[in-house]
C-alpha cells in the first residue's frame, strides 16, 4: 500500500520546511489508521433512596468525574478487570456482567504530550458493599448519583452520551455475573 504525503506547499504555508511537512503528513496518515488501545470501565450501580444510582469518582490527574477504569489484566476477563479496577480505585465489592453495556472513545494524553485514542468498554457492576480499605483510598472523591445527573457531570463526550442513553427508561442494564 502506498501512502502519498501532502504536497510540500501545505507545510510551507505554515513556515515549515517542505521535507518536515511531508514527513508530518505521512506520520499523521499512519497514526490515524492505528486501532485504538483498549481499556475497561465499571459502571457501578446500587439502589438508593431515589432509585438506581451510579458511582462517579474523580480522576487522579485533573479531578474530572469519571468511572473506575483501567487496562485489561492478564488472567482476568475484561469484566473481571473492570471489577478489579472498581475495587482498587473505589472499594467496590460486587459482581460484573460478562458483556459490556457499551463503549466510548477518548484521547489519552501520554508523557511528553503524545495523545492516543482509547476505546473503553463499560461493564455494569452490581455493588454489594463498599470496602473501607482499598489501594487508592483517600486519593479520589466518590459520589453516588442518578444516571442522568451523573451524565451531566462527566466531561468526556462519549461517556456522557453512553450514560444519557442508559438513563433512558427503556434501557435496562445487563445483570449477568462475573466475580473477581
Phi and psi restraints in degrees (value plus and minus 20) as a CYANA .aco file:
   2 UNK   PHI    -122.2   -82.2
   2 UNK   PSI     113.0   153.0
   3 UNK   PHI    -132.1   -92.1
   3 UNK   PSI      99.7   139.7
   4 UNK   PHI    -114.2   -74.2
   4 UNK   PSI      98.4   138.4
   5 UNK   PHI     -90.2   -50.2
   5 UNK   PSI     143.4   183.4
   6 UNK   PHI     -84.1   -44.1
   6 UNK   PSI     137.2   177.2
   7 UNK   PHI     -82.8   -42.8
   7 UNK   PSI     132.4   172.4
   8 UNK   PHI     -76.3   -36.3
   8 UNK   PSI     -50.6   -10.6
   9 UNK   PHI     -81.5   -41.5
   9 UNK   PSI     -47.4    -7.4
  10 UNK   PHI     -82.0   -42.0
  10 UNK   PSI     -61.8   -21.8
  11 UNK   PHI    -100.4   -60.4
  11 UNK   PSI     -57.7   -17.7
  12 UNK   PHI     -81.7   -41.7
  12 UNK   PSI     -50.3   -10.3
  13 UNK   PHI     -84.7   -44.7
  13 UNK   PSI     -45.2    -5.2
  14 UNK   PHI    -116.5   -76.5
  14 UNK   PSI     -11.3    28.7
  15 UNK   PHI      62.6   102.6
  15 UNK   PSI      -4.7    35.3
  16 UNK   PHI    -115.6   -75.6
  16 UNK   PSI     127.2   167.2
  17 UNK   PHI     -80.4   -40.4
  17 UNK   PSI     124.5   164.5
  18 UNK   PHI     -76.0   -36.0
  18 UNK   PSI     -59.9   -19.9
  19 UNK   PHI     -83.4   -43.4
  19 UNK   PSI     -62.7   -22.7
  20 UNK   PHI     -82.9   -42.9
  20 UNK   PSI     -61.9   -21.9
  21 UNK   PHI     -82.8   -42.8
  21 UNK   PSI     -60.9   -20.9
  22 UNK   PHI     -86.6   -46.6
  22 UNK   PSI     -62.4   -22.4
  23 UNK   PHI     -82.3   -42.3
  23 UNK   PSI     -65.9   -25.9
  24 UNK   PHI     -81.6   -41.6
  24 UNK   PSI     -62.1   -22.1
  25 UNK   PHI     -84.0   -44.0
  25 UNK   PSI     -63.7   -23.7
  26 UNK   PHI     -85.2   -45.2
  26 UNK   PSI     -61.3   -21.3
  27 UNK   PHI     -84.0   -44.0
  27 UNK   PSI     -61.2   -21.2
  28 UNK   PHI     -82.3   -42.3
  28 UNK   PSI     -60.1   -20.1
  29 UNK   PHI     -83.2   -43.2
  29 UNK   PSI     -63.1   -23.1
  30 UNK   PHI     -85.5   -45.5
  30 UNK   PSI     -67.6   -27.6
  31 UNK   PHI     -88.2   -48.2
  31 UNK   PSI     -52.2   -12.2
  32 UNK   PHI     -87.1   -47.1
  32 UNK   PSI     -39.3     0.7
  33 UNK   PHI    -118.2   -78.2
  33 UNK   PSI     -20.1    19.9
  34 UNK   PHI     -94.5   -54.5
  34 UNK   PSI     120.9   160.9
  35 UNK   PHI     -89.3   -49.3
  35 UNK   PSI     133.5   173.5
  36 UNK   PHI     -89.8   -49.8
  36 UNK   PSI     135.7   175.7
  37 UNK   PHI     -90.4   -50.4
  37 UNK   PSI     146.5   186.5
  38 UNK   PHI    -137.4   -97.4
  38 UNK   PSI     111.1   151.1
  39 UNK   PHI    -146.8  -106.8
  39 UNK   PSI     145.0   185.0
  40 UNK   PHI    -144.1  -104.1
  40 UNK   PSI     126.8   166.8
  41 UNK   PHI    -152.9  -112.9
  41 UNK   PSI     135.3   175.3
  42 UNK   PHI    -130.4   -90.4
  42 UNK   PSI     102.1   142.1
  43 UNK   PHI    -114.4   -74.4
  43 UNK   PSI      69.3   109.3
  44 UNK   PHI    -101.1   -61.1
  44 UNK   PSI     109.7   149.7
  45 UNK   PHI    -154.3  -114.3
  45 UNK   PSI     133.5   173.5
  46 UNK   PHI    -170.9  -130.9
  46 UNK   PSI     144.9   184.9
  47 UNK   PHI    -110.4   -70.4
  47 UNK   PSI     101.9   141.9
  48 UNK   PHI    -132.5   -92.5
  48 UNK   PSI    -195.7  -155.7
  49 UNK   PHI     -80.4   -40.4
  49 UNK   PSI     -49.9    -9.9
  50 UNK   PHI    -125.0   -85.0
  50 UNK   PSI      -4.0    36.0
  51 UNK   PHI      93.7   133.7
  51 UNK   PSI    -176.9  -136.9
  52 UNK   PHI     -89.8   -49.8
  52 UNK   PSI     111.7   151.7
  53 UNK   PHI    -141.6  -101.6
  53 UNK   PSI     135.3   175.3
  54 UNK   PHI    -145.7  -105.7
  54 UNK   PSI     135.8   175.8
  55 UNK   PHI    -112.0   -72.0
  55 UNK   PSI     109.2   149.2
  56 UNK   PHI    -137.7   -97.7
  56 UNK   PSI     132.6   172.6
  57 UNK   PHI    -161.8  -121.8
  57 UNK   PSI     143.7   183.7
  58 UNK   PHI    -106.3   -66.3
  58 UNK   PSI     126.8   166.8
  59 UNK   PHI     -93.9   -53.9
  59 UNK   PSI     136.9   176.9
  60 UNK   PHI     -91.3   -51.3
  60 UNK   PSI     -54.9   -14.9
  61 UNK   PHI    -105.6   -65.6
  61 UNK   PSI     -69.8   -29.8
  62 UNK   PHI    -128.5   -88.5
  62 UNK   PSI     -33.3     6.7
  63 UNK   PHI      58.9    98.9
  63 UNK   PSI      -9.2    30.8
  64 UNK   PHI     -96.1   -56.1
  64 UNK   PSI     139.7   179.7
  65 UNK   PHI    -101.6   -61.6
  65 UNK   PSI     107.0   147.0
  66 UNK   PHI    -162.6  -122.6
  66 UNK   PSI     152.4   192.4
  67 UNK   PHI    -110.3   -70.3
  67 UNK   PSI     136.5   176.5
  68 UNK   PHI     -81.3   -41.3
  68 UNK   PSI     108.4   148.4
  69 UNK   PHI    -173.8  -133.8
  69 UNK   PSI     141.0   181.0
  70 UNK   PHI    -192.8  -152.8
  70 UNK   PSI    -187.4  -147.4
  71 UNK   PHI    -107.5   -67.5
  71 UNK   PSI     133.0   173.0
  72 UNK   PHI     -75.8   -35.8
  72 UNK   PSI     132.9   172.9
  73 UNK   PHI    -141.8  -101.8
  73 UNK   PSI     116.5   156.5
  74 UNK   PHI     -80.4   -40.4
  74 UNK   PSI     113.8   153.8
  75 UNK   PHI      66.1   106.1
  75 UNK   PSI     -19.8    20.2
  76 UNK   PHI    -146.5  -106.5
  76 UNK   PSI     127.6   167.6
  77 UNK   PHI     -88.4   -48.4
  77 UNK   PSI     148.2   188.2
  78 UNK   PHI     -80.9   -40.9
  78 UNK   PSI     -61.9   -21.9
  79 UNK   PHI     -83.7   -43.7
  79 UNK   PSI     -60.6   -20.6
  80 UNK   PHI     -83.9   -43.9
  80 UNK   PSI     -57.9   -17.9
  81 UNK   PHI     -86.7   -46.7
  81 UNK   PSI     -59.6   -19.6
  82 UNK   PHI     -82.8   -42.8
  82 UNK   PSI     -62.2   -22.2
  83 UNK   PHI     -84.6   -44.6
  83 UNK   PSI     -60.4   -20.4
  84 UNK   PHI     -83.8   -43.8
  84 UNK   PSI     -62.9   -22.9
  85 UNK   PHI     -80.6   -40.6
  85 UNK   PSI     -60.1   -20.1
  86 UNK   PHI     -82.4   -42.4
  86 UNK   PSI     -57.0   -17.0
  87 UNK   PHI     -91.7   -51.7
  87 UNK   PSI     -67.0   -27.0
  88 UNK   PHI     -81.5   -41.5
  88 UNK   PSI     -59.5   -19.5
  89 UNK   PHI    -111.4   -71.4
  89 UNK   PSI     -46.4    -6.4
  90 UNK   PHI    -157.2  -117.2
  90 UNK   PSI     -23.7    16.3
  91 UNK   PHI      59.8    99.8
  91 UNK   PSI      -1.8    38.2
  92 UNK   PHI     -93.7   -53.7
  92 UNK   PSI     110.7   150.7
  93 UNK   PHI    -140.2  -100.2
  93 UNK   PSI     105.8   145.8
  94 UNK   PHI    -198.4  -158.4
  94 UNK   PSI    -172.2  -132.2
  95 UNK   PHI    -154.5  -114.5
  95 UNK   PSI     123.5   163.5
  96 UNK   PHI    -129.6   -89.6
  96 UNK   PSI     123.3   163.3
  97 UNK   PHI     -89.4   -49.4
  97 UNK   PSI     123.8   163.8
  98 UNK   PHI     -91.1   -51.1
  98 UNK   PSI     -39.8     0.2
  99 UNK   PHI    -133.5   -93.5
  99 UNK   PSI     122.3   162.3
 100 UNK   PHI     -90.8   -50.8
 100 UNK   PSI     132.6   172.6
 101 UNK   PHI    -106.9   -66.9
 101 UNK   PSI     -29.8    10.2
 102 UNK   PHI     146.1   186.1
 102 UNK   PSI    -194.0  -154.0
 103 UNK   PHI    -170.4  -130.4
 103 UNK   PSI     145.9   185.9
 104 UNK   PHI    -169.2  -129.2
 104 UNK   PSI     140.0   180.0
 105 UNK   PHI    -127.0   -87.0
 105 UNK   PSI     125.2   165.2
 106 UNK   PHI    -168.0  -128.0
 106 UNK   PSI     148.9   188.9
 107 UNK   PHI    -128.5   -88.5
 107 UNK   PSI      99.1   139.1
 108 UNK   PHI    -116.7   -76.7
 108 UNK   PSI     104.8   144.8
 109 UNK   PHI    -105.2   -65.2
 109 UNK   PSI     102.8   142.8
 110 UNK   PHI    -118.6   -78.6
 110 UNK   PSI     151.6   191.6
 111 UNK   PHI     -75.6   -35.6
 111 UNK   PSI     116.0   156.0
 112 UNK   PHI      65.9   105.9
 112 UNK   PSI     -14.2    25.8
 113 UNK   PHI      66.9   106.9
 113 UNK   PSI     -21.3    18.7
 114 UNK   PHI     -86.5   -46.5
 114 UNK   PSI     115.1   155.1
 115 UNK   PHI    -134.8   -94.8
 115 UNK   PSI     113.6   153.6
 116 UNK   PHI    -144.6  -104.6
 116 UNK   PSI     122.6   162.6
 117 UNK   PHI     -96.7   -56.7
 117 UNK   PSI     116.5   156.5
 118 UNK   PHI    -151.2  -111.2
 118 UNK   PSI     111.0   151.0
 119 UNK   PHI    -116.8   -76.8
 119 UNK   PSI     109.8   149.8
 120 UNK   PHI    -131.8   -91.8
 120 UNK   PSI      98.8   138.8
 121 UNK   PHI    -109.6   -69.6
 121 UNK   PSI     109.0   149.0
 122 UNK   PHI    -126.4   -86.4
 122 UNK   PSI     101.7   141.7
 123 UNK   PHI    -129.4   -89.4
 123 UNK   PSI     109.3   149.3
 124 UNK   PHI     -90.4   -50.4
 124 UNK   PSI     117.6   157.6
 125 UNK   PHI    -144.4  -104.4
 125 UNK   PSI     104.2   144.2
 126 UNK   PHI    -108.4   -68.4
 126 UNK   PSI      96.2   136.2
 127 UNK   PHI    -105.3   -65.3
 127 UNK   PSI     105.8   145.8
 128 UNK   PHI    -111.9   -71.9
 128 UNK   PSI     -60.9   -20.9
 129 UNK   PHI    -181.7  -141.7
 129 UNK   PSI     149.7   189.7
 130 UNK   PHI    -137.0   -97.0
 130 UNK   PSI     101.6   141.6
 131 UNK   PHI     -90.2   -50.2
 131 UNK   PSI     127.6   167.6
 132 UNK   PHI    -104.7   -64.7
 132 UNK   PSI     -43.0    -3.0
 133 UNK   PHI    -140.8  -100.8
 133 UNK   PSI     100.4   140.4
 134 UNK   PHI    -174.6  -134.6
 134 UNK   PSI     140.2   180.2
 135 UNK   PHI     -73.7   -33.7
 135 UNK   PSI     -60.6   -20.6
 136 UNK   PHI    -122.4   -82.4
 136 UNK   PSI       2.0    42.0
 137 UNK   PHI     -76.7   -36.7
 137 UNK   PSI     113.5   153.5
 138 UNK   PHI      63.8   103.8
 138 UNK   PSI     -25.5    14.5
 139 UNK   PHI    -117.5   -77.5
 139 UNK   PSI     -31.2     8.8
 140 UNK   PHI    -156.5  -116.5
 140 UNK   PSI     136.3   176.3
 141 UNK   PHI    -116.0   -76.0
 141 UNK   PSI     120.5   160.5
 142 UNK   PHI    -137.7   -97.7
 142 UNK   PSI     124.5   164.5
 143 UNK   PHI    -168.0  -128.0
 143 UNK   PSI     121.1   161.1
 144 UNK   PHI    -123.6   -83.6
 144 UNK   PSI     108.0   148.0
 145 UNK   PHI    -161.9  -121.9
 145 UNK   PSI     135.4   175.4
 146 UNK   PHI     -81.4   -41.4
 146 UNK   PSI     132.3   172.3
 147 UNK   PHI     -72.6   -32.6
 147 UNK   PSI     -67.2   -27.2
 148 UNK   PHI     -83.1   -43.1
 148 UNK   PSI     -60.2   -20.2
 149 UNK   PHI     -89.0   -49.0
 149 UNK   PSI     -58.8   -18.8
 150 UNK   PHI     -82.0   -42.0
 150 UNK   PSI     -62.7   -22.7
 151 UNK   PHI     -78.8   -38.8
 151 UNK   PSI     -57.3   -17.3
 152 UNK   PHI     -87.8   -47.8
 152 UNK   PSI     -45.9    -5.9
 153 UNK   PHI    -105.1   -65.1
 153 UNK   PSI     -40.8    -0.8
 154 UNK   PHI     -98.5   -58.5
 154 UNK   PSI     115.1   155.1
 155 UNK   PHI    -108.7   -68.7
 155 UNK   PSI     -51.7   -11.7
 156 UNK   PHI     -89.2   -49.2
 156 UNK   PSI      97.4   137.4
 157 UNK   PHI     -78.3   -38.3
 157 UNK   PSI     -65.0   -25.0
 158 UNK   PHI     -83.0   -43.0
 158 UNK   PSI     -60.3   -20.3
 159 UNK   PHI     -87.4   -47.4
 159 UNK   PSI     -61.7   -21.7
 160 UNK   PHI     -80.1   -40.1
 160 UNK   PSI     -63.8   -23.8
 161 UNK   PHI     -83.0   -43.0
 161 UNK   PSI     -61.6   -21.6
 162 UNK   PHI     -82.4   -42.4
 162 UNK   PSI     -64.9   -24.9
 163 UNK   PHI     -85.3   -45.3
 163 UNK   PSI     -58.0   -18.0
 164 UNK   PHI     -84.5   -44.5
 164 UNK   PSI     -59.7   -19.7
 165 UNK   PHI     -82.9   -42.9
 165 UNK   PSI     -65.0   -25.0
 166 UNK   PHI     -89.1   -49.1
 166 UNK   PSI     -45.2    -5.2
 167 UNK   PHI     -94.9   -54.9
 167 UNK   PSI     -37.2     2.8
 168 UNK   PHI     -82.0   -42.0
 168 UNK   PSI     118.4   158.4
 169 UNK   PHI     -76.9   -36.9
 169 UNK   PSI     -49.3    -9.3
 170 UNK   PHI    -106.3   -66.3
 170 UNK   PSI     -13.2    26.8
 171 UNK   PHI    -128.9   -88.9
 171 UNK   PSI      65.7   105.7
 172 UNK   PHI     -93.0   -53.0
 172 UNK   PSI     129.1   169.1
 173 UNK   PHI    -103.2   -63.2
 173 UNK   PSI     124.1   164.1
 174 UNK   PHI     -82.4   -42.4
 174 UNK   PSI     136.9   176.9
 175 UNK   PHI    -154.5  -114.5
 175 UNK   PSI       1.1    41.1
 176 UNK   PHI     -84.5   -44.5
 176 UNK   PSI     158.2   198.2
 177 UNK   PHI    -150.1  -110.1
 177 UNK   PSI     111.3   151.3
 178 UNK   PHI    -154.2  -114.2
 178 UNK   PSI     109.0   149.0
 179 UNK   PHI    -129.2   -89.2
 179 UNK   PSI     129.5   169.5
